[in-house]
Amino acid sequence: MQTHLVFTVIAKDRPGLVERIAEIIAELGGNWIESSMARLGGEFAGIVRIGIAGERSDELIAELQALAADGIDITLRSDVMGPQELEGVFAHLDLVSQDHPGILRDITRVLSDRGVSIEHLETEVAPGSMQGEALFKASADLRLPPGLAPAALSEALQETAGDLMADINLVE
């Protein structure tokens, strides 16, 4: 029987880090299914989903946890549910605003209050083009719950955008 594991990895960024993890998984017959990884402030962070034969999962978990001795921190979760059928409408959100504390909190509050799930989120603070002021940028893939029209969500986001002095674009 196939077991699915989801784990996070955090370590000082260095060459060969992903290869080392992939090698352990492959040596034990595991299958790297999906991942998202990035270098943030000198640290390497990622989340990985793998499949492995159930009888090998304990051995894999031990091997991954042993990486802590080399400064590679792994946090494991079992993906007992496996892939799930997704309901609702997909939408993409782009936001640009002058940077200030609380922007993400205010936007995610609008999403949470309406039962919207964030499937992928990327944020950054970058220098502005004209005045050199810092700009906060966010890009998110969203899953709207059944019954929530994208137009209704867009309207709620635009109300918040006015308070934040942000440019928000929501597309289906």
Phi, psi and chi 1 to 4 in degrees:
 res  aa     phi    psi   chi1   chi2   chi3   chi4
   1 MET       -  136.4  171.2  178.8 -115.7      -
   2 GLN   -81.2  132.1 -174.8   85.8   -6.7      -
   3 THR  -109.2  142.5  -63.0      -      -      -
   4 HIS  -112.3  134.9  -70.1 -106.5      -      -
   5 LEU  -123.6  142.8  -62.2  172.9      -      -
   6 VAL  -119.3  132.1  173.9      -      -      -
   7 PHE  -142.7  154.3   63.9   88.9      -      -
   8 THR  -104.6  152.5   60.0      -      -      -
   9 VAL  -133.6  134.2   56.0      -      -      -
  10 ILE  -137.8  130.8  -61.6  177.4      -      -
  11 ALA  -161.3  162.3      -      -      -      -
  12 LYS   -60.6  133.0  -72.4  -77.0 -176.7 -154.6
  13 ASP   -65.8  134.8 -167.8   25.0      -      -
  14 ARG  -162.1  154.2   59.7 -174.2 -179.3 -103.0
  15 PRO   -61.1  143.1  -22.1   31.9      -      -
  16 GLY    86.8    0.1      -      -      -      -
  17 LEU   -62.8  -51.9 -169.9   56.9      -      -
  18 VAL   -66.2  -39.1  174.4      -      -      -
  19 GLU   -58.5  -40.8  177.4 -172.8   14.4      -
  20 ARG   -62.9  -43.1 -175.6  146.7 -178.4 -136.6
  21 ILE   -68.0  -44.7  -64.1  165.8      -      -
  22 ALA   -62.1  -36.0      -      -      -      -
  23 GLU   -64.5  -43.4 -172.8  173.7  -59.7      -
  24 ILE   -61.2  -45.7  -69.5  169.8      -      -
  25 ILE   -62.6  -46.9  -66.6  165.7      -      -
  26 ALA   -65.5  -40.6      -      -      -      -
  27 GLU   -60.2  -29.0  -75.8  177.3   -1.5      -
  28 LEU   -97.0   10.0  -65.7  172.4      -      -
  29 GLY    80.7   16.0      -      -      -      -
  30 GLY   -80.0  160.2      -      -      -      -
  31 ASN  -120.0  119.8 -177.4   27.9      -      -
  32 TRP   -76.0  110.6 -171.2  -64.6      -      -
  33 ILE   -91.6  -52.0  -61.9  170.7      -      -
  34 GLU  -157.1  157.4   62.1 -175.7  -37.0      -
  35 SER  -161.4  163.3   62.2      -      -      -
  36 SER  -142.4  125.6  179.8      -      -      -
  37 MET  -139.3  152.2  -58.8 -179.9  169.7      -
  38 ALA  -158.2  157.3      -      -      -      -
  39 ARG   -99.1  122.8 -179.7 -179.6 -170.1  -83.4
  40 LEU  -131.2  113.9  -60.1  168.6      -      -
  41 GLY    55.9   39.7      -      -      -      -
  42 GLY    85.6   -8.0      -      -      -      -
  43 GLU  -102.3  149.1  -65.7  -71.2  -38.1      -
  44 PHE  -103.4  129.4  173.3   83.1      -      -
  45 ALA  -134.2  141.7      -      -      -      -
  46 GLY  -157.9  164.1      -      -      -      -
  47 ILE  -131.2  135.2 -174.7  164.4      -      -
  48 VAL  -133.6  142.5 -179.7      -      -      -
  49 ARG  -120.2  126.9 -178.1  170.1  168.9 -102.1
  50 ILE  -130.0  161.8   63.3  161.1      -      -
  51 GLY  -119.2  142.5      -      -      -      -
  52 ILE  -153.4  150.4 -171.4  162.6      -      -
  53 ALA   -57.2  135.2      -      -      -      -
  54 GLY   -52.4  -39.3      -      -      -      -
  55 GLU   -71.1  -13.7   64.2  -87.5    8.2      -
  56 ARG  -101.8   -6.4  -53.1  -75.1  -41.2 -104.2
  57 SER   -64.4  -40.2   65.5      -      -      -
  58 ASP   -63.0  -39.1  -72.6  -18.1      -      -
  59 GLU   -65.0  -41.8 -173.0  178.7   -4.1      -
  60 LEU   -63.9  -45.6  175.1   65.0      -      -
  61 ILE   -57.8  -44.0  -70.2  168.6      -      -
  62 ALA   -62.7  -43.2      -      -      -      -
  63 GLU   -63.8  -42.8  -69.9  -78.3  -26.8      -
  64 LEU   -67.5  -41.9  -69.4  173.2      -      -
  65 GLN   -67.4  -27.3  -70.9  175.9  -26.3      -
  66 ALA   -67.3  -18.7      -      -      -      -
  67 LEU   -64.8  -16.1  -67.7  172.9      -      -
  68 ALA   -58.9  -29.5      -      -      -      -
  69 ALA   -62.9  -23.6      -      -      -      -
  70 ASP  -101.9   15.4  -68.0  -30.2      -      -
  71 GLY    79.9   18.6      -      -      -      -
  72 ILE  -107.2  106.7  -57.5  170.0      -      -
  73 ASP   -90.2  124.3  -63.9  -38.7      -      -
  74 ILE  -119.8  131.5  -55.1  -94.0      -      -
  75 THR  -118.9  120.9  -57.6      -      -      -
  76 LEU  -102.6  146.5  -72.6  144.3      -      -
  77 ARG  -137.7  145.4  -63.2  -80.7 -169.4  -98.8
  78 SER   -86.2  135.4  175.0      -      -      -
  79 ASP   -95.9   67.3 -176.9   11.8      -      -
  80 VAL   -60.1  -35.3  178.4      -      -      -
  81 MET   -71.4  -30.0  -58.8  -71.3  -74.0      -
  82 GLY    70.0 -168.4      -      -      -      -
  83 PRO   -62.7  139.3  -11.4   19.3      -      -
  84 GLN  -114.7  148.5  -63.1  175.8  -22.2      -
  85 GLU   -71.9  124.1 -168.5   69.7   30.6      -
  86 LEU   -88.9  135.4  -61.5  174.7      -      -
  87 GLU  -111.1  158.2  -66.4 -177.9   -9.5      -
  88 GLY    93.7  179.3      -      -      -      -
  89 VAL   -97.0  140.3  176.1      -      -      -
  90 PHE   -87.1  141.8  172.9   82.0      -      -
  91 ALA  -146.2  158.4      -      -      -      -
  92 HIS  -121.3  135.7 -178.0   79.0      -      -
  93 LEU  -117.5  131.3  170.5   74.7      -      -
  94 ASP  -121.8  136.7  -73.7  -49.4      -      -
  95 LEU  -136.1  138.0  174.5  143.2      -      -
  96 VAL  -136.7  131.2  177.1      -      -      -
  97 SER  -152.9  158.1  173.4      -      -      -
  98 GLN   -62.6  138.0  -74.8 -173.1  -13.0      -
  99 ASP   -69.5  134.9 -174.0   38.4      -      -
 100 HIS  -164.4  154.4   60.4  -23.3      -      -
 101 PRO   -60.0  142.1  -22.1   32.2      -      -
 102 GLY    97.5   -4.7      -      -      -      -
 103 ILE   -60.1  -52.8  -62.2  169.1      -      -
 104 LEU   -63.9  -38.8 -165.6   59.3      -      -
 105 ARG   -58.3  -45.9  176.5 -156.3   58.3 -146.2
 106 ASP   -66.1  -40.2  -66.5  -15.0      -      -
 107 ILE   -70.5  -44.6  -65.5  -60.4      -      -
 108 THR   -68.5  -25.6   55.2      -      -      -
 109 ARG   -64.6  -43.4 -177.4  174.5  -66.1  143.6
 110 VAL   -59.6  -44.7  171.4      -      -      -
 111 LEU   -65.1  -48.1  -60.2  175.1      -      -
 112 SER   -62.2  -43.3  177.6      -      -      -
 113 ASP   -59.3  -23.6  -72.7  -10.4      -      -
 114 ARG  -106.2    8.0  -75.1  155.7 -176.0   81.3
 115 GLY    75.4   21.9      -      -      -      -
 116 VAL   -83.0  135.4  175.2      -      -      -
 117 SER   -99.9  134.6  177.0      -      -      -
 118 ILE   -91.6  115.0  -60.1  171.1      -      -
 119 GLU   -89.3  -30.2  -66.3 -170.9   -1.1      -
 120 HIS  -154.1  136.3 -176.1   82.9      -      -
 121 LEU  -140.7  130.4  171.8   67.4      -      -
 122 GLU  -128.1  135.5  -70.4 -173.1   19.9      -
 123 THR  -133.3  157.1   63.6      -      -      -
 124 GLU  -159.8  156.6   71.5  171.3  -32.3      -
 125 VAL  -113.1  124.9  174.6      -      -      -
 126 ALA  -132.0  155.1      -      -      -      -
 127 PRO   -66.5  141.2   12.4  -16.1      -      -
 128 GLY   -73.1  156.6      -      -      -      -
 129 SER   -77.8  -39.3   60.1      -      -      -
 130 MET   -91.8  -62.2  -66.5  -86.5 -146.9      -
 131 GLN   -94.9   -3.4  -59.3  168.7   -6.1      -
 132 GLY    76.7    4.6      -      -      -      -
 133 GLU   -71.6  147.4  -66.4 -179.2    9.8      -
 134 ALA   -68.6  135.9      -      -      -      -
 135 LEU  -110.7  136.3  -66.9  178.5      -      -
 136 PHE   -95.3  128.3  177.0   81.5      -      -
 137 LYS  -124.8  137.3  -62.4  178.4 -179.1 -178.0
 138 ALA  -136.3  143.6      -      -      -      -
 139 SER  -134.8  127.5  176.9      -      -      -
 140 ALA  -140.6  139.9      -      -      -      -
 141 ASP   -97.9  128.0  -67.1  -29.6      -      -
 142 LEU  -120.6  152.9  -51.0  173.4      -      -
 143 ARG  -120.9  111.6  177.1   74.2   52.7 -172.7
 144 LEU   -82.6  141.0  -77.0   60.4      -      -
 145 PRO   -70.1  155.6   27.4  -33.6      -      -
 146 PRO   -54.6  136.7  -24.8   33.8      -      -
 147 GLY    95.8  -14.3      -      -      -      -
 148 LEU   -97.4  115.0  177.0   61.4      -      -
 149 ALA   -77.7  138.9      -      -      -      -
 150 PRO   -54.8  -35.3  -27.4   35.6      -      -
 151 ALA   -63.0  -39.0      -      -      -      -
 152 ALA   -66.4  -41.4      -      -      -      -
 153 LEU   -65.9  -42.9  178.0   58.8      -      -
 154 SER   -59.3  -41.5 -177.5      -      -      -
 155 GLU   -62.1  -44.8 -175.3  176.5  -51.1      -
 156 ALA   -64.1  -40.2      -      -      -      -
 157 LEU   -66.6  -38.1  -72.6  167.4      -      -
 158 GLN   -65.3  -35.3  -68.5  -55.7  -31.9      -
 159 GLU   -61.4  -45.1  -73.2  176.9   23.2      -
 160 THR   -68.5  -37.2  -60.0      -      -      -
 161 ALA   -59.2  -38.8      -      -      -      -
 162 GLY   -61.6  -41.4      -      -      -      -
 163 ASP   -67.0  -34.1  -65.6  -20.8      -      -
 164 LEU   -88.3   -9.3  -64.0  174.3      -      -
 165 MET    56.0   52.0  -64.9  177.1   42.9      -
 166 ALA  -118.3  154.4      -      -      -      -
 167 ASP  -101.4  116.9  179.4   28.8      -      -
 168 ILE  -120.5  133.7  -65.0  179.3      -      -
 169 ASN  -127.3  124.2 -174.9   26.5      -      -
 170 LEU  -119.1  124.4 -179.8   73.2      -      -
 171 VAL  -127.6  144.5  -66.9      -      -      -
 172 GLU   -77.6      -  -75.0 -175.7   69.2      -
